[in-house]
């Protein structure tokens, strides 16, 4: 018995040793239960509703939003597909009513809580839909279109309070119903053309917010049987309101609440505990009230710090512990350096990689300047050796695509053997031909262009029609080159009664940026561009300035006059949903949807009518040609893809036609579709990203090896 006790004691000592040491004599390293994330895009503090209904939300701000917002009725999974949130939704149904509308009814589970302990109820889901479907939100800078798909939207949006009579306006939003403390419904409008819709079930994807965050004080969400509505305090007029220009007190609340990170509760896995505007650093703490994401996952890492990554020193930041995750590494030089650093780290760094659902690109503004002409955009594409560019930039970790798609998309795989795309093979001769065919055959005097001329006649000019000269409020009449580093200023000249525009592209690129540098050497400053009779002038700045110019937002530095026709940036898809409806519309209310400002002439001849009969692709094409269009327009194709298609085969047919049309018009030049590498501190376990699953998603599943809490 004594012998057995001695053996047992020795065994316990050995086990204790193993618990304290990785091996006898080797101490187990403890790690603070914290992770430091970051992005090269600087945080702006726009965390509550990044972009405020527009398209200019920064990637870093979106990451913070994803970490602090939760309980959406539907969320995207690791493959980018929308799924019902099992943590939130008790029951849901999607049923057509007698008028052919789609009624999505959702009952949520009781007991869900915001970070302050208050319960999440149906009103928290409806407050956002209601508030951001009113002119009160428009007055605050939002689009006011959040509920546009639901029955009664137009009449509800027209309502501006009981003190102002508006014909046809209704206080109640008929298609938005509050059916109980935990139950609501949303009715998708057939009459307005939002149903049928290929992704119809996603209309049920709504997110709850604290009522005081959205509505401020004194406003309630009610439903007396005719539709949900906001009580009169929401529409109270501001002191400067006039009969001609209505303004609202609550608009000021929305402007302030958008950037407030301390007063209002959060619904996601983390809460913001500190936000330093001077250093652009956010500290987040785990939200103990969070019940989990769509599959019940809760975070285990107690603290998340989010910082600005400096691209020139990003590897040093990682190796020195300034950051724990270096995400989305791409480009041959950076990828090789990152992988070399990982190999040399002796196990202290790990990696995860995937092919990106997106591409780097040159983007054109298509409503003014030389880039408003399709042939100019085609010529620039011909003048760039994209295969060489891709190989140089990605170091072999990427491929060239010829349109707005990912090679991994299911619809691409379905049509890739039959789709007809121009690959725009590198060709100076092809560039010259399309330019000459488009009338770029003059010099600044209105005489014939002579290759090899100098000064202002070194480039081609085009004689503008009256309509072309008047485009974009007449900015073409005064179009002028910027960044005139060689001392030559090119500008539109008037010869007699005609305007002649120079083939000079004002290009804005971010810096520091390897893509910007490579475009400069391989395109902008190339001998081929000069030989083609073109000049590309380079201006560099930060990403906010770039966004300001693209979306023409003064708050981001836009000066009021369109200047740049070419930008370099990247695009991608956050989910498997492919929907570009309204992005090519000429309707001013959708201006914020369009980053290219391209309005297809074919759409003018045969416009899409969302309320009309939903035609098949073959019937629509025949009708367009009968109306005098060469083809279906970009707006028509993008709308019909999701509003006419009922089956996967029909969707793929529309999608193929859309990609082919886009390819012929080149509103962007795809440069590379690349692999992304995440290099991270190996103390982080269970960290897995994908094309649709970024670091803000992955960190909720991650843990810290041998984690201890900070004292």
Beta strands, then each sheet from edge to edge (+ up, - down):
strand 1: 21-23
strand 2: 26-27
strand 3: 31-32
strand 4: 34-39
strand 5: 74-76
strand 6: 82-84
strand 7: 89-96
strand 8: 102-108
strand 9: 176-180
strand 10: 183-188
strand 11: 221-223
strand 12: 228-230
strand 13: 270-276
strand 14: 281-286
strand 15: 303-308
strand 16: 325-329
strand 17: 349-355
strand 18: 358-364
strand 19: 398-399
strand 20: 461-463
strand 21: 493-495
strand 22: 498-502
strand 23: 504-510
strand 24: 535-541
strand 25: 566-572
strand 26: 668-681
strand 27: 684-685
strand 28: 703-704
strand 29: 707-708
sheet 1: 1+ 2-
sheet 2: 3+ 29+
sheet 3: 4+ 15+ 14- 13+
sheet 4: 5+ 6-
sheet 5: 7+ 8- 10+ 9-
sheet 6: 11+ 12-
sheet 7: 16+ 26- 17+
sheet 8: 16+ 26- 18+ 25- 23- 24-
sheet 9: 16+ 26- 19+
sheet 10: 20+ 22- 21+
sheet 11: 27+ 28-
end
